[in-house]
């Protein structure tokens, strides 16, 4: 069972540091590099269950540069090129005093951030981060833009188009997008109700959104029908420059994995520790498996079937499982060993509130 690794930054003590005078960094911005701010932003983007709400104010706390997240009651910070943490999810890490936990060297976190598709951009950087062409509620198509740079972006300077060499460029609305912000653009040939940003084209099952500035293509998000599934989005995860995949729609917010769980690079965040060996066994009916494979090969739809799942000796019945991925399924047949396939496992699909120590969903590769 694999959990995708990732990294965080340093967090600060909940009790002691709350009593200190915490000054916003408005007068100390030169002390906090663009790279350090990027690590904060990346951690919020990649780990919304650990650092919420995103966009917390950076503060100076007894030599630490840190952010406090009210919803998750955690801290994130950096000092002396070392990353630390404070909060319940980080109890397994070395305590250096007052509840502050040392996570690792800042360079290690930076390398993992870059590998995760989260770059450090000084200046203007506008990206196409997500698109939905089959809305679950039958709503209009839409795509999302993200400002990954450090400067505001005037959308009126950009144009977009969908697939097709003869399709014209469409001007974006006259809006300003602040650094780190998202904007959702409705894609519809007919006017939609409400004062929403819109461009006059629809998105197809297999399509693309291309972003241009002064006639030069700056970014592109392209998908085929097997990747843009009904009720799901297609977007970059976990970082703005990561390879795109099928995701849970999150209009105007950081993208989420299709499975929806928080990833763990540390080996101590979440129920299934990446540093430990876990046993997983699940039993499915052969006829259900054959029917699922047949449906996928005919329609590319990934249907749910029931399974009995055993995690580290604990048994769960009526668990929902379905295929995951696209390219890895192109040669699937009834003779394909189920153990060789990628699966999305949802413990509470058929039995509401069923979970394994707080975890409802995970992916098996």
N, C-alpha and C positions, 0 to 999 in steps of 0.2 A: 504494500500500500504506500503510495508515494504522496508526499506533501511538497509542494513547490517551495524551495528555499527562498529566502530573501533576507534583508538586513534592516536594522533600525539605527537609531542614533541614541545618544545618551539621555537618560531620564533622571530627574532630580527628586530628592527625598520628599515624600508627601507631608510628613509632620514638621520636621525642623525647618525646611526651606519655606514653607508657607508663612512662617513667622518672620522671615527676613523681609527687608524692604526690597521689593521687586520693581526695578525701573525698566520701562520699555526701552528698546534699543535705538530710539530715534536719534540720540546723540552719540551712539556707538556703532552706527552702521558700518563704519570703516573697519571695525574690529571683527565683524562677521562676514566672511567671504561669501561670494556667490555660490561656491561649492558647498559650504556648510548649509546655507539656506535651501539649496537643492536637496540635500539629504533629508532635511525636515519635511519639505514638500513631498518628496518621494515616499517617505514613511507613511504620511497621511494618505497618500494615494493608494499605496500597496497594502496597507493594513488598516482599513477604516474601522475594523472592530477593536483595534488597540488604541487608535488615536483619533478620537472624535470629540467635538466637531473639527473638521479640517480648517486650516487658516488661523490657528491660534496665534496670539501675539508672542513674539520672541522676547524673552526677558533676560536680564543679567542677574544671576542668583549665586552669590558667593563664589565668583570665578567661573561659573558655568554659564554657557549660553543654552537656554532651555525654553521649551514650550509646555504649558500645562493644558491638559485636555479635560474639561469639566465632565463630559458625558461618560468617559471611560475611567476617570480618576487616575490618570497616568501622567507621567512627565517624560519629556524627550529632550536631550541636551548633549553638548559636546564641551570637553575641556582638555587642553594639552594633547590634542590629537588622539584622544581616547573617547570611546562611546560608552555611555552609562545609561542606566534605566532605574525607574522607581515605579512600583505598582504591583498589584497581585500577580499579573502574568509572568513576572520576571523573578519570582522567588527562588528559582533554581540556580541563578547566577551568583557569583561571588559578591558578598556584601562587604563594601569597603568602609562601612560605618553609616549610621543614621538611615539605614534602609536603602542607600544608594548602591546599585548593582553595576558592576563592570561587565560590559558586553564584548568589547574588543577594540582593536585599533581602527581609527577613523579611515585609514587608507583601505582597509579590508571592506568597510562599508561602502566607500566610494566606488571601488571596483565592482562590487555586487550591484550597486545602483546602476552603473553604466551598462553592465551585462543584462540588467533587467529591462533595458530599453528606456531608461530615464536619464537623459543627458543634462548637461549644464549649459544653458543658453543665456548668454549675455546679449541683450538687445531684443529684437522682434523675432518671434517664432510662432507662427500660426499653423495648426495641424488639424486634419480631419480625424477625429478620434473615434467616432461611432456612427452607425447608420442602422435604421430599421425600415425594412421594405414590406414586412408582413406583420402589421400591428395586431396584437392579440384581440383587441376590441374593435377591429375594423376601422381604426382611425387612419388619418393621413400618414404618408411616409414622412420620414424626417432624417436629418443627419445632424451631427454635433461637431462644433469647432472648439478647439482648446488653445489657449494662449500659453505656450510653454516657455515663453521668454520672460525678460525682466522689465519690458516696456509695454505700455498700452498699445493696442492694435486698432487702427481705423479700418473697419470692415469694408467701407466704401472704396478702399484701395484695391480690393480683391474681387475676383469673379470665380464662378464655379460652373461646371457642366457635368452632365452624366455621360454614360457610354455612347459611343457613336461619333465617328470622325466629322460628320456633317452637323452635329448638334451645336447650337450656338452657346457662347459664354453668357452667363447670367450674372448681373451685378448683385452683390450682397447688399443688405440694408445698411443705411448710414448709422451704424452703431459703433461705439468704442468698447472694446473688450479689454478689461484690466488684466494684468499679469496674473496667471494662475486661475483665471475664470473660464467658464464654459458658456456657450450659447447654442440653443437648439434652433435649427432652421427647418421649417416645414417645407417639404418638397411636394408640390401639387400643382397641376396645370389649371385647376379651378380654385377660385378664392375660398379660403376657409374663414370661418367666423372668428371674431376676436382680433385684437391688435397683436398679431404674432409675426415674427420675421418669416418671410416666405420667398421661395424662388419658384418659377413657373416650369417645373418639370417633375415627373413622377419617377420613382425608383422601381426597378424591376427585380425579379428573383435573382437574376444574374446581371450585375450592373457595377457601376463605379461612380465615385464622386471625385472629381479632379479640382484642385484649388490653384488658381492662377493669380499672378501679380505682374502687371505690365507685360502681359503676353508670355510669361515664363511660368511653367508648371512648378509650384512650390511643394505640393504634396498630393497624394492620391490614396484612396481607400477602395479596393476592388474585391468583389466576392462572386461566388457562383451559387446556384440554387441549393446545394447541399450545405452551404455554410450560413446562409441567411434563412434560418428555419422560422416557421410560423410561431409568433409569440416571442421570438428571441431577437437580440441585436447581433451585429457583427462589428467588432471593434478591437482596438489595440489593448492588450493586457499582458503584463501588469503596468507597463510604462507607455508613454506617448509614442515611442519609436519601436515598441515591441511588435512582433509579428501578430497580425490580427487573427482573431478566432471568434467562434460563437460565444456570446456572452449574455448575461441577464441585462435587459434594457435599463439604462440609468440616465435618462435625459437630464442634461444640465449638471451632472455629477460625475465623480470618478467611476471608471468602469469596474465591473465586478465579474469574477469568474462565473461561468455557467453553473458550477457546482455551488458557489456562494459561500464557501468556507474561507476562513482566514489562513493564509499560508504561514509556514513556520520554517525559518532558517536556523533558528537558535537551538532547536531540539528541546525546547521547554515551553514554547508558546502553543497552547491548544492541548487537546486531549491526547492525540497520537504523536508522541515525541519522535522527531526525525532521527534522533541519536539512538533510539531503541529499536529492537527487532519486534515486530508485531505479527501475530498470526491472524489470518483471515480465511474463512471458508464460507462459500455460499452455495446453496443447492437450488437449482431451478428445474422445472419440468421440461423434458426434452421436446414435447410438442409445442410448448410455449416458445421455446428457443427457436425452433424451426419456423414457427409462424412469424416471429419477430424478424428473423433474417429475410423471410420471403417479402414481408411488408417493406423492409428497407430497400431491398433490391428492386422492387417495383416502383416505389414512390419516394425513396430516400427519407421517409419519415422514421423517426426513432421512437418506437412505442415502448411503454412501460410494461413490465411483467413482474409477477410476484416471486420472491425468493425468501429462503430462510438463511440468515446470515449469522455467522459466529465470529465475534471479534474478541481476541484474547480470552477465549473460553466462555464468553457471555453470548447467549443465543437470542436472536431477534427474529420474530416471524412476521410474515406479510410485509416484507421490506420491498420497496420499489427499486428495480434496477433497469437500466436501459443502456444502449450503446452510446459511446461518446467518440467524438472525432469525425474526421471526414476522409482524408487520404488513407488513413490506416484501415478503412472499411471497404475500400474499392474492390477487393477480391474476396470478400466474405461469402461463405457458403455454408450449407448445413454441416459440412465436414470440417469446418474451421473449429479448432479447439476453443471453447469459451475462455479458457484461462489465458489465451494469447491475445484477447481483445481488450480494448479500453472500455471501462464501465463507469457510469455515473450511478452511485448508490445513494438512495434517499430513504433513510430509516422511517421517516414520518409520512411517506407518500400515501400509504393506505391506513396507517394507524397514527392518528394525530397525536402529537406531543412525544412520540417514541423517539428516544435519542440515546446515544452512548456517551455518558458523562458530559452532557451538554452539546454534543455534536450531532446534527441531524443529517448532514450530507458530506460526502467525500468522493474522490475520484480514485479509481484503481487502474493502473497501467500495466 
